[in-house]
Amino acid sequence: MKLVSDINFKTKINIVSYPSKENPALIPAILKGTSDNTCEALWIAQKENIQTGWKVITAGDEYKTIPENLIIGSIEEVKIS
């Protein structure tokens, strides 16, 4: 078992944004563990305006090893690089 914060962990995710309460949007990204017990969301389209507090969920994978729509956590900080 790997923790999502493991430096060798990567998976497809969706960031759940809220353009309207009735119709949340899914923003695709890649989640990567870091060496300091946190995670980073990578490969997010530049047009997206990610906000703290938005939920992060799994997007599943082609091998069905990670199910879709498991809540991983929420956005705590946004850094633009």
HELIX and SHEET records of a PDB file:
SHEET    1   A 5 CYS A  39  LEU A  42  0                                        
SHEET    2   A 5 ALA A  25  GLY A  33 -1                                        
SHEET    3   A 5 LYS A  10  SER A  17 -1                                        
SHEET    4   A 5 LYS A  55  ALA A  59 -1                                        
SHEET    5   A 5 GLU A  68  SER A  74 -1                                        
END                                                                             
